[in-house]
Amino acid sequence: MTHADFPAYRGRMEYVCLDCGARYPGDSLLYACPRCGGVFLLENLDFSRLKERDGAAWREVFDARAGTRCTALRGIFRYYELLAPLLEAEDIVYLGEGLTPIVEAAPPLRDRVGLPFAYKNDGQNPSASFKDRGMACAFSYLKWLCRRHQWDEVLTVCASTGDTSAAAALYAAYVGAPLKSVVLLPHGKVTPQQLSQPLGSGATVLELPGVFDDCMKVVEHLAENYRVALLNSKNSWRILGQESYAYETAQWYGWDVSGLCLFVPIGNAGNITAVMSGFLKMLDLGIVTSLPRVFGVQSEHADPVWRYYAAPENARRWQPVTVAPSVAQAAMIGNPVSFPRVRKLAERFVEAGGEKAFQVVRVTEQQIMDAMIQANRHGHIACTQGGECLAGLINARALGLIGGDEHAVLDATAHSLKFADFQGMYFNDGFPPEYGVTPDKSLANRPELLLPESARQGRDVAEFARMGAEAVVERLGLRKK
């Protein structure tokens, strides 16, 4: 690996509490304010020095790095100065994360929805979800911290509905000593595909009864009382890494985001926090000259953020909700830890971009599944959260919140294969009643057995080939050449 092109610029990072304003140096493991318990955002005290370059110069820097052979600048750290610019090149962990493709909607699907849109396929990250963006930053910071303090063992811990544990276990396995990975999962609430990932990476996997919010309380208690590295989105370094989604989107569209609408599912609310934070940084530096509009999307089975913003501004009151089973498992969170960040950044976003710059829409479980199946029927690889975003776009269009002259980018946070069980339940009409999903039979798809098992017995290959071919011809109505 060559470090010849690695930036010389270094910043000084501080934790800033969003509740009481207390500040703490960025060289320690902190997740909640010791004074009041509030959540943090990280601030670069030397951010103003970045303004010594104008926006055009920064665009040239980031565009030039697209061809770099410096491993430390190939992924999310293409935007090093905007993320965690206290790291050295040797600290940076790169597993191929970031720079995920933005794929325009298939024309028939675009026409059905009524406006142009694209999916950003974050399921094409190494562990098959967007969580790798944050983990690349969090683990790079942990390497820096361990080197700085000469720590010989650090236990990384997270609560998860699947994607976080998969990403945390993968990066911990790659880095190795002094890091060891433990993940806490809600028993029976994680798909087999997602469960296989931390197990395969060698993490210690512990299950607890209840839902994600219950597991989150356990890891918060551990982080407050023991020296462990918490890797949920309460970790401010993870939020920094996830800002790369905003930078990549802006760069893909030539740094012109006017008329762009981003749809982001809200679970623990870290991703939508990061997206807004990233665009605000770019606006401050003149890298972009306007803001896109950002739409958060929530299922009616886990909708505390939608409820907050649906109320009149002078009557808004934060209230966690009890979740019901949701196919959008990563978004099935009734008390998102990053909500204070959302509220703070949404205020700034609206102030800079106008009252319609940030909005939240709600969708049903039925709409999520129908949209996911429709998207993937048209050649996409959307997870249930990607279905949630498409359902959000359709609802926003029906409500007149988005015009036909705008362009939407939908966040498919994970790969569709992680949610194959939900697809199977849809095709086989196997959803438990609490989900509230009745499959559209016209979208169902299942294999067909053309011949009985006995048809293969006692026949040579050539005879069976003829029999099999005749069955295919009859089923498809084929004509001879």
HUKAWO-V530259 format. One record per residue. N is the residue number from 1. RES is the residue in one letter. SS is DSSP state (@ for helix, = for strand, . for the rest). PSI is psi in whole degrees, 0 to 359 (999 if undefined). D_LAST is the distance of its C-alpha to the last C-alpha in Angstrom with 1 decimal. Layout:
# HUKAWO-V530259
n->N res->RES ss->SS psi->PSI d_last->D_LAST
n->N res->RES ss->SS psi->PSI d_last->D_LAST
This chain:
# HUKAWO-V530259
n->1 res->M ss->. psi->132 d_last->56.7
n->2 res->T ss->. psi->135 d_last->58.5
n->3 res->H ss->. psi->13 d_last->60.9
n->4 res->A ss->. psi->327 d_last->61.9
n->5 res->D ss->. psi->7 d_last->60.3
n->6 res->F ss->. psi->138 d_last->61.6
n->7 res->P ss->. psi->148 d_last->63.7
n->8 res->A ss->. psi->339 d_last->67.5
n->9 res->Y ss->. psi->137 d_last->68.1
n->10 res->R ss->. psi->141 d_last->69.3
n->11 res->G ss->. psi->174 d_last->70.1
n->12 res->R ss->. psi->121 d_last->72.3
n->13 res->M ss->= psi->139 d_last->70.7
n->14 res->E ss->= psi->146 d_last->72.5
n->15 res->Y ss->= psi->134 d_last->71.7
n->16 res->V ss->= psi->121 d_last->72.7
n->17 res->C ss->= psi->130 d_last->73.2
n->18 res->L ss->. psi->348 d_last->71.8
n->19 res->D ss->. psi->304 d_last->74.5
n->20 res->C ss->. psi->353 d_last->77.8
n->21 res->G ss->. psi->2 d_last->77.0
n->22 res->A ss->. psi->149 d_last->78.2
n->23 res->R ss->= psi->145 d_last->76.9
n->24 res->Y ss->= psi->146 d_last->76.4
n->25 res->P ss->= psi->150 d_last->75.5
n->26 res->G ss->. psi->15 d_last->71.9
n->27 res->D ss->. psi->33 d_last->72.7
n->28 res->S ss->. psi->159 d_last->72.9
n->29 res->L ss->. psi->103 d_last->70.6
n->30 res->L ss->. psi->139 d_last->71.1
n->31 res->Y ss->. psi->333 d_last->68.9
n->32 res->A ss->. psi->150 d_last->71.4
n->33 res->C ss->. psi->123 d_last->74.7
n->34 res->P ss->. psi->336 d_last->77.6
n->35 res->R ss->. psi->315 d_last->79.8
n->36 res->C ss->. psi->353 d_last->78.0
n->37 res->G ss->. psi->4 d_last->74.6
n->38 res->G ss->. psi->166 d_last->72.6
n->39 res->V ss->. psi->161 d_last->69.3
n->40 res->F ss->= psi->154 d_last->69.0
n->41 res->L ss->= psi->151 d_last->67.3
n->42 res->L ss->= psi->140 d_last->67.7
n->43 res->E ss->= psi->134 d_last->69.3
n->44 res->N ss->= psi->111 d_last->69.6
n->45 res->L ss->. psi->342 d_last->73.2
n->46 res->D ss->. psi->23 d_last->72.3
n->47 res->F ss->@ psi->324 d_last->69.4
n->48 res->S ss->@ psi->333 d_last->71.5
n->49 res->R ss->@ psi->335 d_last->71.4
n->50 res->L ss->@ psi->341 d_last->67.7
n->51 res->K ss->@ psi->357 d_last->68.7
n->52 res->E ss->@ psi->337 d_last->70.1
n->53 res->R ss->. psi->142 d_last->66.5
n->54 res->D ss->. psi->175 d_last->65.2
n->55 res->G ss->@ psi->320 d_last->61.8
n->56 res->A ss->@ psi->321 d_last->60.1
n->57 res->A ss->@ psi->321 d_last->61.4
n->58 res->W ss->@ psi->321 d_last->60.1
n->59 res->R ss->@ psi->319 d_last->56.6
n->60 res->E ss->@ psi->320 d_last->56.7
n->61 res->V ss->@ psi->310 d_last->57.8
n->62 res->F ss->@ psi->325 d_last->55.0
n->63 res->D ss->@ psi->321 d_last->52.3
n->64 res->A ss->@ psi->327 d_last->53.6
n->65 res->R ss->@ psi->350 d_last->53.4
n->66 res->A ss->@ psi->335 d_last->49.6
n->67 res->G ss->@ psi->14 d_last->49.5
n->68 res->T ss->. psi->150 d_last->52.4
n->69 res->R ss->. psi->6 d_last->52.4
n->70 res->C ss->. psi->109 d_last->55.2
n->71 res->T ss->@ psi->321 d_last->53.8
n->72 res->A ss->@ psi->347 d_last->56.5
n->73 res->L ss->@ psi->12 d_last->55.2
n->74 res->R ss->. psi->335 d_last->51.4
n->75 res->G ss->. psi->231 d_last->51.0
n->76 res->I ss->@ psi->336 d_last->53.1
n->77 res->F ss->@ psi->11 d_last->56.0
n->78 res->R ss->@ psi->330 d_last->54.6
n->79 res->Y ss->@ psi->41 d_last->56.9
n->80 res->Y ss->@ psi->311 d_last->59.8
n->81 res->E ss->@ psi->336 d_last->62.6
n->82 res->L ss->@ psi->351 d_last->61.5
n->83 res->L ss->. psi->267 d_last->61.0
n->84 res->A ss->. psi->71 d_last->63.5
n->85 res->P ss->. psi->36 d_last->65.2
n->86 res->L ss->. psi->353 d_last->67.7
n->87 res->L ss->. psi->149 d_last->65.3
n->88 res->E ss->. psi->162 d_last->65.2
n->89 res->A ss->@ psi->324 d_last->62.0
n->90 res->E ss->@ psi->340 d_last->62.7
n->91 res->D ss->@ psi->336 d_last->62.7
n->92 res->I ss->. psi->129 d_last->59.2
n->93 res->V ss->. psi->125 d_last->56.5
n->94 res->Y ss->. psi->117 d_last->53.0
n->95 res->L ss->. psi->14 d_last->50.0
n->96 res->G ss->. psi->14 d_last->47.4
n->97 res->E ss->. psi->161 d_last->48.3
n->98 res->G ss->. psi->177 d_last->48.1
n->99 res->L ss->. psi->39 d_last->46.1
n->100 res->T ss->. psi->151 d_last->43.4
n->101 res->P ss->. psi->147 d_last->40.6
n->102 res->I ss->= psi->116 d_last->40.7
n->103 res->V ss->= psi->118 d_last->37.2
n->104 res->E ss->= psi->143 d_last->36.8
n->105 res->A ss->. psi->142 d_last->35.4
n->106 res->A ss->. psi->138 d_last->31.7
n->107 res->P ss->@ psi->317 d_last->31.8
n->108 res->P ss->@ psi->325 d_last->30.9
n->109 res->L ss->@ psi->320 d_last->33.6
n->110 res->R ss->@ psi->314 d_last->36.1
n->111 res->D ss->@ psi->325 d_last->35.6
n->112 res->R ss->@ psi->320 d_last->36.1
n->113 res->V ss->@ psi->326 d_last->39.3
n->114 res->G ss->. psi->9 d_last->40.5
n->115 res->L ss->. psi->158 d_last->41.6
n->116 res->P ss->. psi->140 d_last->40.3
n->117 res->F ss->= psi->166 d_last->40.8
n->118 res->A ss->= psi->157 d_last->40.0
n->119 res->Y ss->= psi->135 d_last->40.3
n->120 res->K ss->= psi->114 d_last->42.4
n->121 res->N ss->= psi->80 d_last->40.9
n->122 res->D ss->@ psi->355 d_last->44.0
n->123 res->G ss->@ psi->354 d_last->42.1
n->124 res->Q ss->@ psi->15 d_last->41.2
n->125 res->N ss->. psi->167 d_last->44.7
n->126 res->P ss->. psi->317 d_last->45.5
n->127 res->S ss->. psi->12 d_last->46.4
n->128 res->A ss->. psi->31 d_last->43.7
n->129 res->S ss->= psi->167 d_last->46.2
n->130 res->F ss->. psi->343 d_last->48.5
n->131 res->K ss->@ psi->339 d_last->51.5
n->132 res->D ss->@ psi->331 d_last->51.0
n->133 res->R ss->@ psi->310 d_last->52.4
n->134 res->G ss->@ psi->323 d_last->55.7
n->135 res->M ss->@ psi->323 d_last->55.8
n->136 res->A ss->@ psi->320 d_last->55.4
n->137 res->C ss->@ psi->315 d_last->58.5
n->138 res->A ss->@ psi->318 d_last->60.5
n->139 res->F ss->@ psi->328 d_last->60.0
n->140 res->S ss->@ psi->318 d_last->60.8
n->141 res->Y ss->@ psi->318 d_last->64.0
n->142 res->L ss->@ psi->321 d_last->64.7
n->143 res->K ss->@ psi->316 d_last->64.5
n->144 res->W ss->@ psi->316 d_last->66.9
n->145 res->L ss->@ psi->316 d_last->69.2
n->146 res->C ss->@ psi->320 d_last->69.3
n->147 res->R ss->@ psi->319 d_last->70.1
n->148 res->R ss->@ psi->319 d_last->72.8
n->149 res->H ss->@ psi->359 d_last->74.5
n->150 res->Q ss->. psi->44 d_last->73.7
n->151 res->W ss->. psi->139 d_last->72.4
n->152 res->D ss->. psi->349 d_last->71.5
n->153 res->E ss->. psi->131 d_last->69.5
n->154 res->V ss->= psi->128 d_last->67.9
n->155 res->L ss->= psi->122 d_last->66.0
n->156 res->T ss->= psi->136 d_last->63.1
n->157 res->V ss->= psi->144 d_last->62.6
n->158 res->C ss->= psi->153 d_last->60.4
n->159 res->A ss->= psi->150 d_last->59.5
n->160 res->S ss->= psi->153 d_last->55.8
n->161 res->T ss->. psi->8 d_last->53.1
n->162 res->G ss->. psi->300 d_last->50.7
n->163 res->D ss->@ psi->318 d_last->49.9
n->164 res->T ss->@ psi->315 d_last->53.5
n->165 res->S ss->@ psi->321 d_last->54.0
n->166 res->A ss->@ psi->315 d_last->50.8
n->167 res->A ss->@ psi->315 d_last->51.8
n->168 res->A ss->@ psi->316 d_last->55.4
n->169 res->A ss->@ psi->322 d_last->54.7
n->170 res->L ss->@ psi->311 d_last->52.2
n->171 res->Y ss->@ psi->323 d_last->54.7
n->172 res->A ss->@ psi->321 d_last->57.6
n->173 res->A ss->@ psi->322 d_last->55.8
n->174 res->Y ss->@ psi->314 d_last->55.0
n->175 res->V ss->@ psi->318 d_last->58.6
n->176 res->G ss->. psi->205 d_last->60.3
n->177 res->A ss->. psi->140 d_last->64.1
n->178 res->P ss->. psi->15 d_last->66.2
n->179 res->L ss->= psi->139 d_last->63.7
n->180 res->K ss->= psi->143 d_last->62.7
n->181 res->S ss->= psi->132 d_last->60.3
n->182 res->V ss->= psi->135 d_last->60.9
n->183 res->V ss->= psi->142 d_last->58.8
n->184 res->L ss->= psi->125 d_last->59.7
n->185 res->L ss->= psi->145 d_last->57.1
n->186 res->P ss->= psi->123 d_last->57.4
n->187 res->H ss->. psi->128 d_last->56.6
n->188 res->G ss->. psi->6 d_last->53.4
n->189 res->K ss->. psi->12 d_last->52.6
n->190 res->V ss->. psi->136 d_last->50.3
n->191 res->T ss->. psi->152 d_last->46.6
n->192 res->P ss->@ psi->324 d_last->45.9
n->193 res->Q ss->@ psi->316 d_last->43.9
n->194 res->Q ss->@ psi->323 d_last->46.9
n->195 res->L ss->@ psi->326 d_last->49.4
n->196 res->S ss->@ psi->334 d_last->47.6
n->197 res->Q ss->@ psi->305 d_last->48.2
n->198 res->P ss->@ psi->328 d_last->52.1
n->199 res->L ss->@ psi->316 d_last->52.1
n->200 res->G ss->@ psi->330 d_last->49.8
n->201 res->S ss->. psi->358 d_last->52.1
n->202 res->G ss->. psi->12 d_last->55.1
n->203 res->A ss->. psi->156 d_last->57.0
n->204 res->T ss->= psi->115 d_last->59.4
n->205 res->V ss->= psi->118 d_last->57.7
n->206 res->L ss->= psi->133 d_last->60.2
n->207 res->E ss->= psi->146 d_last->59.3
n->208 res->L ss->= psi->149 d_last->61.7
n->209 res->P ss->. psi->159 d_last->61.5
n->210 res->G ss->. psi->203 d_last->61.0
n->211 res->V ss->. psi->181 d_last->58.9
n->212 res->F ss->@ psi->316 d_last->58.5
n->213 res->D ss->@ psi->325 d_last->61.7
n->214 res->D ss->@ psi->315 d_last->63.7
n->215 res->C ss->@ psi->324 d_last->62.4
n->216 res->M ss->@ psi->320 d_last->63.2
n->217 res->K ss->@ psi->324 d_last->66.8
n->218 res->V ss->@ psi->312 d_last->67.1
n->219 res->V ss->@ psi->329 d_last->65.9
n->220 res->E ss->@ psi->319 d_last->68.1
n->221 res->H ss->@ psi->318 d_last->71.1
n->222 res->L ss->@ psi->316 d_last->70.2
n->223 res->A ss->@ psi->328 d_last->69.9
n->224 res->E ss->@ psi->334 d_last->73.3
n->225 res->N ss->@ psi->351 d_last->75.2
n->226 res->Y ss->. psi->160 d_last->73.6
n->227 res->R ss->. psi->88 d_last->72.4
n->228 res->V ss->= psi->155 d_last->68.6
n->229 res->A ss->= psi->108 d_last->66.0
n->230 res->L ss->= psi->130 d_last->64.4
n->231 res->L ss->. psi->12 d_last->60.8
n->232 res->N ss->. psi->177 d_last->60.0
n->233 res->S ss->. psi->356 d_last->59.9
n->234 res->K ss->. psi->337 d_last->63.7
n->235 res->N ss->. psi->114 d_last->63.6
n->236 res->S ss->@ psi->333 d_last->64.1
n->237 res->W ss->@ psi->329 d_last->62.5
n->238 res->R ss->@ psi->318 d_last->59.2
n->239 res->I ss->@ psi->318 d_last->59.5
n->240 res->L ss->@ psi->311 d_last->60.0
n->241 res->G ss->@ psi->324 d_last->56.9
n->242 res->Q ss->@ psi->347 d_last->54.8
n->243 res->E ss->. psi->336 d_last->56.1
n->244 res->S ss->@ psi->334 d_last->53.5
n->245 res->Y ss->@ psi->317 d_last->50.9
n->246 res->A ss->@ psi->317 d_last->52.8
n->247 res->Y ss->@ psi->318 d_last->53.2
n->248 res->E ss->@ psi->319 d_last->49.5
n->249 res->T ss->@ psi->313 d_last->48.5
n->250 res->A ss->@ psi->317 d_last->51.0
n->251 res->Q ss->@ psi->321 d_last->50.0
n->252 res->W ss->@ psi->324 d_last->46.3
n->253 res->Y ss->. psi->26 d_last->47.2
n->254 res->G ss->. psi->26 d_last->49.4
n->255 res->W ss->. psi->14 d_last->52.5
n->256 res->D ss->. psi->104 d_last->52.2
n->257 res->V ss->. psi->14 d_last->52.0
n->258 res->S ss->. psi->135 d_last->53.1
n->259 res->G ss->. psi->7 d_last->51.0
n->260 res->L ss->= psi->138 d_last->49.6
n->261 res->C ss->= psi->123 d_last->49.8
n->262 res->L ss->= psi->130 d_last->49.4
n->263 res->F ss->= psi->122 d_last->48.7
n->264 res->V ss->= psi->126 d_last->50.2
n->265 res->P ss->= psi->146 d_last->50.5
n->266 res->I ss->. psi->116 d_last->54.1
n->267 res->G ss->. psi->267 d_last->54.9
n->268 res->N ss->. psi->358 d_last->57.9
n->269 res->A ss->. psi->13 d_last->57.8
n->270 res->G ss->@ psi->321 d_last->57.9
n->271 res->N ss->@ psi->316 d_last->54.7
n->272 res->I ss->@ psi->329 d_last->55.6
n->273 res->T ss->@ psi->309 d_last->59.1
n->274 res->A ss->@ psi->319 d_last->57.6
n->275 res->V ss->@ psi->312 d_last->55.4
n->276 res->M ss->@ psi->318 d_last->58.3
n->277 res->S ss->@ psi->317 d_last->60.6
n->278 res->G ss->@ psi->316 d_last->58.3
n->279 res->F ss->@ psi->325 d_last->57.9
n->280 res->L ss->@ psi->322 d_last->61.6
n->281 res->K ss->@ psi->314 d_last->62.3
n->282 res->M ss->@ psi->322 d_last->60.0
n->283 res->L ss->@ psi->319 d_last->61.7
n->284 res->D ss->@ psi->325 d_last->65.1
n->285 res->L ss->@ psi->358 d_last->64.2
n->286 res->G ss->. psi->11 d_last->62.6
n->287 res->I ss->. psi->321 d_last->59.2
n->288 res->V ss->. psi->154 d_last->57.8
n->289 res->T ss->. psi->358 d_last->59.7
n->290 res->S ss->. psi->169 d_last->58.7
n->291 res->L ss->. psi->147 d_last->57.5
n->292 res->P ss->. psi->173 d_last->54.2
n->293 res->R ss->= psi->142 d_last->54.4
n->294 res->V ss->= psi->127 d_last->54.0
n->295 res->F ss->= psi->118 d_last->52.9
n->296 res->G ss->= psi->146 d_last->53.7
n->297 res->V ss->= psi->133 d_last->51.6
n->298 res->Q ss->= psi->147 d_last->52.9
n->299 res->S ss->= psi->149 d_last->51.7
n->300 res->E ss->. psi->348 d_last->54.1
n->301 res->H ss->. psi->352 d_last->54.5
n->302 res->A ss->. psi->81 d_last->56.2
n->303 res->D ss->. psi->39 d_last->57.4
n->304 res->P ss->@ psi->325 d_last->61.0
n->305 res->V ss->@ psi->319 d_last->60.3
n->306 res->W ss->@ psi->316 d_last->58.7
n->307 res->R ss->@ psi->321 d_last->61.7
n->308 res->Y ss->@ psi->312 d_last->64.1
n->309 res->Y ss->@ psi->345 d_last->62.6
n->310 res->A ss->@ psi->339 d_last->62.0
n->311 res->A ss->. psi->153 d_last->65.8
n->312 res->P ss->. psi->146 d_last->68.0
n->313 res->E ss->@ psi->322 d_last->69.1
n->314 res->N ss->@ psi->358 d_last->72.7
n->315 res->A ss->@ psi->13 d_last->71.8
n->316 res->R ss->. psi->134 d_last->69.4
n->317 res->R ss->. psi->126 d_last->70.2
n->318 res->W ss->. psi->130 d_last->68.3
n->319 res->Q ss->. psi->114 d_last->67.5
n->320 res->P ss->. psi->158 d_last->65.2
n->321 res->V ss->. psi->158 d_last->63.1
n->322 res->T ss->. psi->124 d_last->62.1
n->323 res->V ss->. psi->155 d_last->58.3
n->324 res->A ss->. psi->162 d_last->55.9
n->325 res->P ss->. psi->135 d_last->52.8
n->326 res->S ss->. psi->143 d_last->50.2
n->327 res->V ss->. psi->334 d_last->46.6
n->328 res->A ss->. psi->72 d_last->47.8
n->329 res->Q ss->@ psi->323 d_last->49.8
n->330 res->A ss->@ psi->343 d_last->50.9
n->331 res->A ss->@ psi->6 d_last->52.4
n->332 res->M ss->. psi->69 d_last->54.1
n->333 res->I ss->. psi->122 d_last->57.5
n->334 res->G ss->. psi->346 d_last->60.4
n->335 res->N ss->. psi->71 d_last->63.0
n->336 res->P ss->. psi->128 d_last->61.3
n->337 res->V ss->. psi->336 d_last->63.7
n->338 res->S ss->. psi->8 d_last->62.7
n->339 res->F ss->@ psi->319 d_last->63.5
n->340 res->P ss->@ psi->327 d_last->66.8
n->341 res->R ss->@ psi->317 d_last->64.8
n->342 res->V ss->@ psi->311 d_last->62.4
n->343 res->R ss->@ psi->316 d_last->65.4
n->344 res->K ss->@ psi->312 d_last->67.1
n->345 res->L ss->@ psi->328 d_last->64.2
n->346 res->A ss->@ psi->321 d_last->63.0
n->347 res->E ss->@ psi->314 d_last->66.4
n->348 res->R ss->@ psi->323 d_last->66.1
n->349 res->F ss->@ psi->315 d_last->62.6
n->350 res->V ss->@ psi->321 d_last->63.6
n->351 res->E ss->@ psi->321 d_last->66.7
n->352 res->A ss->@ psi->331 d_last->64.8
n->353 res->G ss->@ psi->357 d_last->61.7
n->354 res->G ss->. psi->165 d_last->62.9
n->355 res->E ss->. psi->338 d_last->62.9
n->356 res->K ss->. psi->9 d_last->59.1
n->357 res->A ss->. psi->332 d_last->58.5
n->358 res->F ss->= psi->126 d_last->58.3
n->359 res->Q ss->= psi->161 d_last->57.2
n->360 res->V ss->= psi->134 d_last->56.0
n->361 res->V ss->= psi->155 d_last->53.5
n->362 res->R ss->= psi->146 d_last->52.9
n->363 res->V ss->= psi->164 d_last->49.7
n->364 res->T ss->. psi->163 d_last->49.0
n->365 res->E ss->@ psi->322 d_last->47.2
n->366 res->Q ss->@ psi->314 d_last->44.6
n->367 res->Q ss->@ psi->322 d_last->44.0
n->368 res->I ss->@ psi->309 d_last->43.7
n->369 res->M ss->@ psi->317 d_last->41.1
n->370 res->D ss->@ psi->317 d_last->39.0
n->371 res->A ss->@ psi->319 d_last->39.2
n->372 res->M ss->@ psi->314 d_last->38.3
n->373 res->I ss->@ psi->318 d_last->35.2
n->374 res->Q ss->@ psi->316 d_last->34.2
n->375 res->A ss->@ psi->313 d_last->34.8
n->376 res->N ss->@ psi->336 d_last->32.8
n->377 res->R ss->@ psi->341 d_last->29.9
n->378 res->H ss->. psi->25 d_last->29.9
n->379 res->G ss->. psi->11 d_last->29.8
n->380 res->H ss->. psi->175 d_last->33.5
n->381 res->I ss->. psi->49 d_last->35.4
n->382 res->A ss->= psi->139 d_last->38.4
n->383 res->C ss->. psi->184 d_last->41.0
n->384 res->T ss->@ psi->327 d_last->42.9
n->385 res->Q ss->@ psi->327 d_last->45.4
n->386 res->G ss->@ psi->323 d_last->42.6
n->387 res->G ss->@ psi->322 d_last->41.7
n->388 res->E ss->@ psi->319 d_last->45.4
n->389 res->C ss->@ psi->320 d_last->45.4
n->390 res->L ss->@ psi->319 d_last->42.5
n->391 res->A ss->@ psi->321 d_last->44.2
n->392 res->G ss->@ psi->319 d_last->47.4
n->393 res->L ss->@ psi->315 d_last->45.7
n->394 res->I ss->@ psi->317 d_last->44.4
n->395 res->N ss->@ psi->319 d_last->47.9
n->396 res->A ss->@ psi->322 d_last->49.6
n->397 res->R ss->@ psi->316 d_last->47.5
n->398 res->A ss->@ psi->328 d_last->48.3
n->399 res->L ss->. psi->358 d_last->52.0
n->400 res->G ss->. psi->21 d_last->52.1
n->401 res->L ss->. psi->345 d_last->53.0
n->402 res->I ss->. psi->139 d_last->50.3
n->403 res->G ss->. psi->160 d_last->49.2
n->404 res->G ss->. psi->346 d_last->45.8
n->405 res->D ss->. psi->1 d_last->47.1
n->406 res->E ss->. psi->167 d_last->47.6
n->407 res->H ss->= psi->129 d_last->45.3
n->408 res->A ss->= psi->145 d_last->45.2
n->409 res->V ss->= psi->122 d_last->44.8
n->410 res->L ss->= psi->137 d_last->44.2
n->411 res->D ss->= psi->106 d_last->45.4
n->412 res->A ss->= psi->97 d_last->43.0
n->413 res->T ss->. psi->338 d_last->45.7
n->414 res->A ss->= psi->173 d_last->43.7
n->415 res->H ss->= psi->144 d_last->40.2
n->416 res->S ss->@ psi->331 d_last->38.2
n->417 res->L ss->@ psi->336 d_last->38.0
n->418 res->K ss->@ psi->341 d_last->41.7
n->419 res->F ss->@ psi->29 d_last->41.3
n->420 res->A ss->@ psi->331 d_last->38.3
n->421 res->D ss->@ psi->321 d_last->40.6
n->422 res->F ss->@ psi->322 d_last->41.1
n->423 res->Q ss->@ psi->317 d_last->37.4
n->424 res->G ss->@ psi->318 d_last->37.1
n->425 res->M ss->@ psi->325 d_last->40.0
n->426 res->Y ss->@ psi->313 d_last->38.3
n->427 res->F ss->@ psi->329 d_last->35.0
n->428 res->N ss->. psi->9 d_last->37.0
n->429 res->D ss->. psi->51 d_last->39.8
n->430 res->G ss->. psi->18 d_last->42.3
n->431 res->F ss->. psi->131 d_last->44.7
n->432 res->P ss->. psi->150 d_last->48.4
n->433 res->P ss->@ psi->332 d_last->50.1
n->434 res->E ss->@ psi->343 d_last->52.3
n->435 res->Y ss->@ psi->330 d_last->49.3
n->436 res->G ss->. psi->36 d_last->48.7
n->437 res->V ss->. psi->121 d_last->44.9
n->438 res->T ss->. psi->112 d_last->42.8
n->439 res->P ss->. psi->145 d_last->39.1
n->440 res->D ss->. psi->111 d_last->36.8
n->441 res->K ss->@ psi->336 d_last->34.3
n->442 res->S ss->@ psi->343 d_last->31.6
n->443 res->L ss->@ psi->353 d_last->31.9
n->444 res->A ss->. psi->147 d_last->31.9
n->445 res->N ss->. psi->134 d_last->29.3
n->446 res->R ss->. psi->158 d_last->29.3
n->447 res->P ss->. psi->153 d_last->27.1
n->448 res->E ss->. psi->130 d_last->25.6
n->449 res->L ss->. psi->116 d_last->26.0
n->450 res->L ss->. psi->327 d_last->23.0
n->451 res->L ss->. psi->151 d_last->24.7
n->452 res->P ss->. psi->158 d_last->28.4
n->453 res->E ss->@ psi->326 d_last->30.1
n->454 res->S ss->@ psi->342 d_last->30.7
n->455 res->A ss->@ psi->337 d_last->27.0
n->456 res->R ss->@ psi->338 d_last->27.4
n->457 res->Q ss->. psi->134 d_last->30.6
n->458 res->G ss->. psi->10 d_last->30.8
n->459 res->R ss->. psi->142 d_last->27.2
n->460 res->D ss->. psi->172 d_last->26.2
n->461 res->V ss->@ psi->317 d_last->23.7
n->462 res->A ss->@ psi->317 d_last->20.8
n->463 res->E ss->@ psi->317 d_last->21.4
n->464 res->F ss->@ psi->323 d_last->21.8
n->465 res->A ss->@ psi->317 d_last->18.6
n->466 res->R ss->@ psi->316 d_last->16.6
n->467 res->M ss->@ psi->316 d_last->18.8
n->468 res->G ss->@ psi->318 d_last->18.4
n->469 res->A ss->@ psi->319 d_last->14.7
n->470 res->E ss->@ psi->323 d_last->14.8
n->471 res->A ss->@ psi->320 d_last->17.5
n->472 res->V ss->@ psi->316 d_last->15.5
n->473 res->V ss->@ psi->316 d_last->12.6
n->474 res->E ss->@ psi->318 d_last->15.4
n->475 res->R ss->@ psi->320 d_last->17.3
n->476 res->L ss->@ psi->351 d_last->14.7
n->477 res->G ss->. psi->41 d_last->13.0
n->478 res->L ss->. psi->151 d_last->9.4
n->479 res->R ss->. psi->148 d_last->6.6
n->480 res->K ss->. psi->156 d_last->3.8
n->481 res->K ss->. psi->999 d_last->0.0
